[in-house]
Amino acid sequence: MNINKYIGAKAKVVSGFAFAFSVAATMVAADIAALGSTARGGTSQVGRTLAAAISDAGELQMRPQELANTADYIPLVNAGEIEFGISNIVQLTHAVKGIEMSEGRPNENLRMVATLMPFRNAYIVRKDSDIKSVSDLAGKRVPVFADRALGQYVTKGYFANADIELSSADGVAVPNFPRMWSSFAEGTADVAIVVVGAGNSREFDATFGIRYLS
């Protein structure tokens, strides 16, 4: 199977969602390929939409294979057990080089084949919250992740941009993004990270109303 007829020319690396595959991957009979994605959130929406569009438009039939986190399927794509995967550019870069989020575990078989869209994300709070900006999060219940988890890099970035210390917040330990969203919905966390316009943010807005933080 010549996978190159499906992936086209090598894509330029830019910010946003990346569409990657493994040079170790082999197509199965009837040109069916798996697409690594997450079970919830914006990545899940992108994965399902992309798989449907590719399946409708050409010979390749693509099926989403959804796991809890991008980090769960990156090594599977690298090993050729899943043909394609969706990642943000930072996580893909770390994975290929074996640094930061993938410290000591280089995934050298990964190749980027397309860039899809800008990755716009933000903190949300309940509409009636007195929190107006990230600068107001000192003393508030903020989800925190394990070191080297994607969520922790994003969280530290928010706090650095707001020029406040993450240690000033009341950290709520969460293992992954789905648990963070559940904590926010349950009211045990005051904020949550979402992709702007994602299905879960619309669900939160319909249930109790939300605001995006500046």
C-alpha positions as CSV (number, residue, x, y, z in Angstrom):
1,M,0.0,0.0,0.0
2,N,1.4,3.4,-1.0
3,I,0.5,5.7,1.9
4,N,2.0,8.7,0.1
5,K,-1.0,8.9,-2.3
6,Y,-3.2,9.7,0.8
7,I,-0.9,12.2,2.6
8,G,0.5,14.3,-0.2
9,A,3.4,16.6,0.1
10,K,5.2,17.3,3.4
11,A,3.5,20.1,5.2
12,K,5.1,23.2,6.7
13,V,5.1,23.3,10.5
14,V,2.8,26.1,11.8
15,S,0.8,26.7,14.9
16,G,-2.4,24.8,15.2
17,F,-3.7,21.2,15.1
18,A,-1.3,18.9,13.3
19,F,-2.3,15.8,11.4
20,A,0.5,13.3,11.8
21,F,1.2,9.7,10.7
22,S,3.9,7.1,11.4
23,V,6.4,6.0,8.8
24,A,6.0,2.6,10.4
25,A,2.3,2.5,9.6
26,T,0.8,0.1,7.1
27,M,-2.7,0.2,5.7
28,V,-5.0,-2.7,6.2
29,A,-7.2,-4.3,3.6
30,A,-9.9,-2.1,1.9
31,D,-7.8,1.1,2.7
32,I,-9.1,1.5,6.2
33,A,-7.1,3.6,8.6
34,A,-7.4,4.6,12.2
35,L,-7.2,8.2,13.4
36,G,-6.0,8.7,16.9
37,S,-8.1,11.3,18.7
38,T,-9.5,12.1,22.2
39,A,-12.9,11.0,23.5
40,R,-14.0,14.5,24.5
41,G,-13.3,18.1,23.8
42,G,-12.2,20.0,20.7
43,T,-9.8,17.3,19.5
44,S,-12.6,14.8,19.5
45,Q,-14.8,17.0,17.3
46,V,-11.9,17.6,14.9
47,G,-11.1,13.9,14.7
48,R,-14.7,12.9,14.0
49,T,-15.2,15.6,11.4
50,L,-11.9,14.9,9.7
51,A,-12.5,11.2,9.6
52,A,-16.0,11.7,8.1
53,A,-14.7,14.2,5.5
54,I,-11.8,11.9,4.3
55,S,-14.1,8.9,4.2
56,D,-16.7,10.7,2.1
57,A,-14.2,12.4,-0.3
58,G,-11.9,9.6,-1.3
59,E,-10.9,5.9,-1.3
60,L,-9.5,5.9,2.2
61,Q,-12.0,5.0,4.9
62,M,-10.9,6.6,8.2
63,R,-12.2,5.6,11.6
64,P,-11.6,7.6,14.8
65,Q,-9.8,5.7,17.6
66,E,-10.5,7.7,20.7
67,L,-8.4,7.6,23.9
68,A,-8.4,9.8,27.0
69,N,-5.3,11.9,26.0
70,T,-3.2,12.8,23.0
71,A,-0.2,11.3,24.9
72,D,-2.0,7.9,25.0
73,Y,-2.1,7.5,21.2
74,I,1.1,9.3,20.1
75,P,3.3,6.2,20.9
76,L,0.7,4.0,19.1
77,V,1.0,6.2,16.0
78,N,4.8,6.1,16.3
79,A,4.7,2.3,16.4
80,G,2.4,2.0,13.4
81,E,-0.5,0.5,15.5
82,I,-2.6,3.5,14.6
83,E,-2.0,5.0,11.2
84,F,-2.8,8.7,11.9
85,G,-3.2,11.0,14.9
86,I,-4.2,14.6,15.8
87,S,-2.0,16.7,18.0
88,N,-1.2,20.3,18.8
89,I,2.1,21.4,17.3
90,V,3.9,21.8,20.7
91,Q,3.0,18.2,21.8
92,L,4.0,16.8,18.4
93,T,7.4,18.6,18.5
94,H,8.1,17.3,22.0
95,A,7.1,13.8,21.0
96,V,9.4,13.7,17.9
97,K,12.4,15.1,19.8
98,G,11.7,13.2,23.1
99,I,11.8,16.3,25.2
100,E,9.6,18.0,27.8
101,M,6.2,16.2,27.6
102,S,7.9,13.2,26.0
103,E,11.2,13.4,28.0
104,G,13.5,10.5,27.1
105,R,10.9,8.9,24.8
106,P,11.5,10.2,21.3
107,N,8.9,9.2,18.7
108,E,11.1,9.4,15.6
109,N,8.7,7.7,13.2
110,L,6.2,10.6,13.4
111,R,5.7,12.9,10.4
112,M,3.4,15.9,10.0
113,V,1.2,15.6,6.9
114,A,-1.1,18.6,7.3
115,T,-1.9,21.6,9.5
116,L,-5.6,21.9,10.1
117,M,-6.6,24.9,12.2
118,P,-5.4,27.4,14.8
119,F,-5.7,26.0,18.4
120,R,-7.7,28.7,20.3
121,N,-8.2,27.9,23.9
122,A,-9.1,29.8,27.1
123,Y,-10.2,29.5,30.7
124,I,-14.0,29.6,31.3
125,V,-15.9,30.3,34.5
126,R,-19.5,30.2,35.4
127,K,-21.4,33.2,34.2
128,D,-22.2,34.4,37.7
129,S,-18.6,34.0,38.9
130,D,-16.8,37.1,40.3
131,I,-13.6,36.0,38.4
132,K,-13.1,38.4,35.5
133,S,-9.6,37.6,34.3
134,V,-6.7,35.2,34.9
135,S,-5.2,37.7,37.2
136,D,-8.2,37.1,39.6
137,L,-7.3,33.4,40.1
138,A,-5.2,33.8,43.2
139,G,-6.9,31.9,46.0
140,K,-9.3,30.3,43.5
141,R,-9.8,26.6,42.8
142,V,-7.7,26.0,39.7
143,P,-7.2,22.5,38.0
144,V,-3.5,21.5,38.1
145,F,-2.0,18.6,36.2
146,A,1.1,16.4,36.6
147,D,4.4,17.7,35.5
148,R,5.0,17.3,31.8
149,A,1.3,16.9,31.1
150,L,-0.1,19.1,28.3
151,G,-2.6,20.7,30.7
152,Q,0.2,21.8,33.1
153,Y,2.1,23.6,30.3
154,V,-1.1,25.4,29.2
155,T,-1.9,26.3,32.8
156,K,1.6,27.6,33.5
157,G,1.4,29.7,30.3
158,Y,-1.9,31.3,31.4
159,F,-0.4,32.3,34.7
160,A,2.9,33.5,33.3
161,N,1.0,35.7,30.8
162,A,-1.1,37.2,33.7
163,D,2.1,37.7,35.7
164,I,0.9,35.8,38.7
165,E,2.3,32.7,40.4
166,L,0.5,29.4,39.9
167,S,1.3,28.7,43.6
168,S,-1.1,31.5,44.5
169,A,-4.1,29.5,43.4
170,D,-5.8,26.7,45.3
171,G,-4.8,23.8,43.1
172,V,-7.3,21.0,42.3
173,A,-5.3,18.0,41.1
174,V,-6.7,16.4,37.9
175,P,-5.2,13.6,35.8
176,N,-6.5,14.8,32.5
177,F,-8.7,17.2,30.6
178,P,-11.9,15.1,31.0
179,R,-11.5,15.0,34.7
180,M,-11.0,18.8,34.7
181,W,-14.2,19.3,32.8
182,S,-16.1,17.1,35.2
183,S,-14.7,19.0,38.2
184,F,-15.8,22.2,36.7
185,A,-19.3,20.9,36.0
186,E,-19.5,19.5,39.5
187,G,-18.5,22.9,41.0
188,T,-15.2,21.6,42.6
189,A,-13.1,23.8,40.3
190,D,-13.7,27.4,39.5
191,V,-12.2,27.4,36.0
192,A,-11.6,25.0,33.1
193,I,-9.6,25.1,29.9
194,V,-11.7,24.6,26.7
195,V,-11.2,25.0,23.0
196,V,-13.2,28.0,22.0
197,G,-16.5,26.9,20.5
198,A,-16.0,23.2,21.4
199,G,-19.1,21.1,22.2
200,N,-18.4,20.9,25.9
201,S,-18.2,24.6,26.2
202,R,-21.5,24.9,24.5
203,E,-23.0,22.3,26.8
204,F,-21.7,24.2,29.9
205,D,-23.1,27.4,28.5
206,A,-26.5,25.8,27.9
207,T,-26.5,24.3,31.4
208,F,-25.4,27.1,33.7
209,G,-23.9,29.8,31.5
210,I,-20.2,30.6,31.1
211,R,-17.8,33.4,30.4
212,Y,-14.3,33.3,28.8
213,L,-11.5,34.9,30.8
214,S,-9.2,37.5,29.4
